[in-house]
Every structure is written in structure tokens, then in C-alpha cells.
Amino acid sequence: MLWTVGSLGTALLVFSLVFSIRAYIWGFGRNGLNMTILAVGACMVIAAAAQTQWRAPRIFEPILK
């Protein structure tokens, strides 16, 4: 279940960030839903990472500090 939530959250993030022009054409931008989709996707990824106690690779150590 956590894998599904994390994957769906990642898909929402990619959709919101990569296909932002397409989302605006579909009407999400005019209603303000594009930022809501971005926030929901980020929350889903954070929740999945927290529940699985994911540890970041060592390459991200400077960012984490």
C-alpha cells in the first residue's frame, strides 16, 4: 500500500511539474488546482517515505545537513 501511495504521489508531482502547460490548458491552472495537485503529491511522497523509514543515500548528505 505504501509503495502505491508513493508511486501515485510521484506521478502527481511529475504531472504537475513537467506537464504544467497541459494542466493549465485542461483548466487546472485557472481554478488553482495545479498547486493543490502538487501539494497532495508531495504529501503522499513524504508520508510514504516517513512510514517506510527511508534513508537517503550518502550523496544527499550535504543537502540533509
Phi, psi and omega in degrees: 000318180295324179296321179294316179297316179296320179292318178295321177297319178295320178296320178294320177297314180297317179300315184291324184272321185273320184254041184294325178292318178296320179296323178293320178297322180288351176106357180293323182290322180293331181265354182083011182282343181296322178285331176292318177297319178298315181293318179295318178297317179295319179296322179294319179293317179297317180296318179294319179293323180290320182289329180271358182053048181295135177252133181289147175297158184298336182295335179271005184302318178297326179290321182291331180283000000 
